[in-house]
Each structure stands twice: as C-alpha cells, then as structure tokens.
Amino acid sequence: MAASISVPRVETGAPLNALRLIPGILLLAAVGYGGKFLERFLNTYAKSHHWTFPNIEYVLWAIVIGLILSNLVSLPETFQPGIATYEFWLKVGIVLLGSRFVLADMLKLGGISLALVIVEISLSLLLMHLLGRVFRLTPKLTSLLAVGSSICGVSAIIAAKGAIDADDEDSTFAISAILALGALALFTFPLIGHGFHLSDTAFGLWSGLGVDNTAEATATGALYSEAAGKVAVLAKTARNAMIGFVVLAYAVYWAKRGQAEVVGNKAAFLWNKFPKFVLGFLFISLLVSLHTFTKTQVAALGNLSRWAFLLTFAGVGLRTNFRAMSKQGLRPFIVGALGEVLIAALTFGLVVGANRIWGL
C-alpha cells in the first residue's frame, strides 16, 4: 500500500520479472521473522524478570512492524513488487492448511460456515445498499462496497469492477474503505472475543464471517489462537467460494440496465471468478483424510503453511498506508464504517446463535 491502493498482478514468466520480486520477498521474510523474534524475546525476558506480560503472538508483532515501516518510512519502489506477493503466500498457506483438516470434520464445520455465509451475504448486501442510498453514494460505488463487505474485500471489488464496468475512482474509494476497516478489525475483534469469552471455534467463525479481506480475516483469527485461525480460514474459504455467483448477479443486473457488458457464457464466467485455491485446500484435505501422507509429512505441510502465513501477515502491515487511504474521501468511509460495525454485530449474533444450536 505504500505506492498505491490496488494490488498489482505478480508476473512470474520471465527471469527478470522473478528477480524483481526478491527484494520485497526478503523484506516480507525479515518483517515476519522479526515478529517471531520479538514474541520469543519478550516472553523470555518477561519470564526471567518475573514480569506479568501477555503472550502476544508473532502475528501482531509482524503486522505492527509492517505498519511502522509502511506509515513512517518511505519504502523504495524496488520493494513493492515483492511485497505484493503476500496474497500469493496467503493462498499457498490456505492450500497447505488443508493438511490440518480431516475431511469429515471439515464438512461438518464447513456446512455450518456455508449456511451462515449465505445469511451473512444476503443481509450484508441489503444493508450496504440501504446505507448507500441514505448517504447518496453513486449506485456503482454502492455495489462495489456491498460486494467487498459481503464476500472477500479487495478481491471481490476488483472482480466486480470489471464485471459491472465501474469507474477507477469508485473502485479506489471502495478498496480504501475496506482496507482501513479491515486493519481496525485486527485490533478490535480479539478484544471483543476475549471480553465475551468466545471459544476458539466461535471466534474463528466470527472472524471468517465478519472480516472482509482474507489476509486480515486469517490474521484476526490467528491473533486469538492458532485453533481460531484455522477455523477463520475455513469460514472465509466458504465465503470466498460464493464470489462468482454474487459478481455474476451484479454483472447481469448492470448489463440489463445497459451499463455493463452482457455476460455470454455464465458457466465460464463463474469458473473464471471462482478462487482456485479453494479447490487446492479441499484436495489437500481429501488426501490427508485418505491417509496419503504420513504423520511426519502432514506436520511438514502444516509447518510450511505457517511460514507462508508469516510472509502474509508481514505483507498485511506493509501494504496498509493510512495516509493514502485518508485521501480518498469521507462518505465511502462513513458508509463502510457503519456497514462494517453493523455486519460485525450481525455476524456476532449469527455465531452466538449457531453456538447455542450446534455447540461450537
């Protein structure tokens, strides 16, 4: 986020393009490992001096270090292509995390997640459109905010922008609002979760349902506990899987109004928008459930997922620049903030209700 709000596509074809990624990836690794070092150092120091000090996970330290660098230091443009790969590492981490789910358990929890996701998406879309009308936002900006807040943040906005032929300015406003509010969720959700003594499963579900961007949802869950982080990924993955259907509905709506390109092959459109890493996650889980891997190999895959998430969490901080976000206008932030608070309350209620019914 140091240079721009949009997430650039990472080129992987030519060796020269690959070399351009190295400085930023090394910075991601340094920031992530710095978070791990701070966690261990502070815990060891507090224990040796008999201090009462909270066990703050490396996730928060990595994000904080990244935020400091992004907002207080002018990072050279050389680092930006590699920093942008944090979304790639996020997808790698999610796919490998499938090794830590037995398919039967995942289907049970995933079924609950999917049911809650359908309710969350429906109510969130209605809510954001209502707020957009009240604050007199342009219809397409309202559509982008609705898609971003109901499904998967920036990725959904980018997918919807092309599908409904929205202006660059509208997508920039929507992305800015979603990123700023996702960053705030990192710090507020865990405090609320501990205040209400939510279980790891309940909090993970809430994070996956209530936080928009996949990276921030994963980090929010991991800040609560490792178990909550796993559940947050599962719930968010179920939510991400709905992106194609929602974007298709918006594309058809705007095409009928003559303000977007008509969708020809709807099946091809859905496949194009569907997040393929979801299939990788399910495939790895299936292989583990069939005992294809040994216990040692499963443990190794789990460790690799943690390293991938380490780079992801560092990228969350490094790509969040509050000064750049603040320049995008006030009304989208007001609508986004009100919407996110109401959606957070709504999803919290859904999780509490699910906990009473299914005993999460």
N, C-alpha and C positions, 0 to 999 in steps of 0.2 A: 504493500500500500504506500510505500514511500514515494513512488513516482506517479502512480495512477490508481484508480479505483477498480478498473476492470482487471480480470485475471487473464494474463496473456497465455496463448497456447504454447506449450513447450515443444520445440522442434527436436526430433530425435533422429533425423535421417543422416545428415552429413556429419563427419567427424568434427568439423569446425564448430557446428552448432552444439555438439555434445561438449566440446571444450568450454564453450561459453557458460555452461551450467556449473562448472566446477567451483568457481569462487563462491557462488551463492549456496551451493550444497554444503561446502566446507563450513560456511557461516552457520547454516542450519545445525550442522553437527556440533559445532563449537557452542552454540547457544543451548542446544538440548543437553549436551554433556555438562555444560556449566550449571544447568538446573539440577542435574543429578548430583554434581559435586556439592552444591550448596545444601541440598537436602541432607546428604551424609555428614558434611562438615558441621552444620548447625546442630543436628541431632546428637552427634558425638560430643561436640563442645558443651552442649547443654547438660548432657548426662554426666560428663566428667566434672562439671562445676555444680552439679546438683540443682540445676535450674528446672523450673516448671515451664516447659516450652512445647507448644503444639507441634505435632508431627505433620508438617506441611509437605505435601507430595511434590516431587520434582516437576510435575505438570505446571503448577502455579509458578514456580521459580523460572522455568523455561519461558513461560508466557510473559512474565514480568520483565525478564532480561530483554526479550524481544521488543516489548513495548517501549522500554527505555531507549534502546538503540533506534527504533523507528521514529520516536517522537522527540528525542533530544539530540540525536546525531544525524547529520546529513550523510546517509549511506551513498557511496558512489553507484552510478548506474550499472557498473560491472556486476554488482551482486544481484540485481533484480531478476534476470532470467533464472538463476539457480534457486532463488528464494521462492519463485512462482511454482517450483516443482513440489511444494508442500502438499498440494492437492493430490499429486501422483502418489506421494508416500502415504497419504491418508487412505487412498483406495487400496494400495498394497497391504497396509496394516489391516484394513477391514477384511480383505480376502483371506489373509493368513489367520485372522482371528476366528475364522470358521473352524479352525482346528480345535478350538476350545469349547465347541458346542456339539453335544450329541444330538443327532437329528430329531429324535423323539422329543427331547426336552425343548429343542428349538421350535418344533412345530407347535407344541403346547403354548409356549410363551409368545411365539410369533403369531399364532392365531389371535391371542388376546390383543397383541400390539396392533394387528391389522384391523380388528374391529374398532379399537379406539382411534386408529388413524383415520378411518372413514368418517367417524363422527367429528373428529378434530378438523379435518379438511373442510367438511361441509359447513360447519359453524364458523370457521375462520374466514372462509370466502365470503359468507354473508356479512359477517362483522366488518371486514375491511371495506367492502363495497358501501356499506352503510356509512362508515366514517368518511370515506372518500366523498360521498355526496354531501354530508354535513359540512365538510371543510372545503367543498367546491374544488377538489382536485380534478385534473383532466381525466377523462374516462380511461385512457390507456395507462396513465400513471397509476390510477387506482387498480387496474387489472394487474399490473406488474407487482405492486405492493401486496395484493391479495395472493398472487401465486407464490411470491417469495416467502411470505409469512406463513402460508398454509402447508408448503411442501418442504423445499430444501434451499431456501435462501438464494444466494447469488447464482448457483447453477440453474435454478428454476427461472430466475429472472432473465438470464442470458438465453435460455431455451425459448422462453415466451417472447422475448423481444423480437427475434426473427420471425417467429410464427405469426405474430399479430402486427408486424411492421411498425413497431413503436419507435419513437424518436430516441436518439442517443442521450439527449438531455433527460428524458423520462427515466431511462434505464439507469443513468448515473445517479439520479435522485433516489430511486428505489434501492439501488445497491448500497448507497451511503447509509440510508436509514437502517437497512437490515444489518449491515456490518457493525454499526455503532451499538445497536441494541443487543446484538449477539455478544459483543465484548462485555457489556454490562451484565449479561446473564451469567457469565463465568464467575462473577463475584457475588451475585445476589442469590442464585439458585441454591448453592451449597449451604449458605447461611440459613435460608428458609427451610431446607431439608432437615438440617440438624435441629432447628428450632421446633419442628413438628415431629422429630424422631422417626423420620421415614426409614423404612427398610432399604437395603441396597437395591433390591428389585424394584420397589416402588419409586425410588428416586431415579433409577436408571430409566424407567419408563417415562417418568415426567420429563427428564432431560431430552429423551429422544422425541417426545411429542411437542414439547414447549419451546425448544431452542431451534432456530431455523437452519443455520449453516451446519453441515455435517461435521466439520472440524470443531466448531465451538460446542456442538452437542456432545461429541466424543470427549472433548476436554472437560466439559462440565461434569459429565458422569465420572470421569477418572479422578477429578478433584475430590469427589465424595468418597469413592473407594474403587479398587480395581474391579470388584464384582459389579458395582453400579455402572462402571464404564463399559463393561461387556454388554449389559442389558441395554444401555443407551445406544450402543452401536446397532443392536438387533432391532430395537424400536425405530431408530432413524432409518435403517435399511428398508424396513417395511414401508415407511413413509416415502422414501425416495422412489420406491418401485411404482408409485402412483403418478409420477411426474408426467409420463407420456399421455395418460388419459386426461389429466387436467389441462395440459397445454393444448392437446387436440381439441378439447371442448372450446377453449378460448379462440383457437385458430378458426374453427368453424363459425363461431359467433361473429367474429370480426370480418370474416370473408363474406358472410351473408349480408353484412352492412356495407360491403364494397370497400372496406378499409384494410384488407389483408389479402394475400394470395390464396386462392382456392386450394384446399388440400385434395390432392388426387387420390393416391393410394394410402388409405388410412392405416392399413397394417404396416406398410413400410415406414410411415410417419411414426407410429408407436415404437417400432423397433429402433429407429434412429434416435429417438429421445430416451429410450429405456437405458438406465445406468447399468452397463455391462458388469461392473464389479459386483453387483448383487448376485449374479449368476456364479461368479467365482467364489464368493462367500458360501453359497449353498453347495457348490461342488466339493469344496474342501471339507465342509461339514459332513457331506454324504460319505466321502472317502474315510473319514475318521470313524463314522458310525459303522462302516463295514469292516473296521479293524485293518484297513490297508496299511496304516503306519504303526510302527512300534511306539511304545511309550516315550522312548528317547527321541524319536523323530517328531512326535506330537509336541514334546517340550521344546524342541528346537524351533519348530514353526511358531509356537507361542512367543518365544524369545525374539524371533525375527519381527513379529508383529509389534512388540514393544519398541524395538529400535526404529521401526517405520513411524510409529506414533511419536517417538521422541522428536524426529525431524518435523512432523506435522505440527506439534504443539509449539515448537520454536517458530515455525512459519506463521502461526496464528498471531503471535506478538509482532513479528517483523512486518507483517502485511497490514497492520492496523495503525493508521495515522489519523489521529483525531482532528488535527488542523485541516487536513484535506477534506475530511467529512463535514466539518463545520461550515465550509464554504458553499455547500450545495443547496442551501435554502432551509427555511424553518418549517413550513407547513408539512412537507413529507415526514419530517422528524416527529412532529406533533401527532400526525395520523399514525405513523409507525409505532411511536411510544405508547399511545393509548391502546392501539391494537395489540401490541405485544404484552402489555400488562393484563389486558382482558383475556388474551389467549393463554397466558401463563396461569391465570386464575381458573380459566375453563379447564385446561388440561390437568391442573392440580386436582380439581373436583372429579374429573374422569378417573384419575388414578386412585384417589381415595375411594371412589365408588367401586372400582374394579377390585381394590384390595379387600373390601368388605364381601364382595361376591365370591372371588376366587382365592382369597387369602394369599396375596403376593408375598 
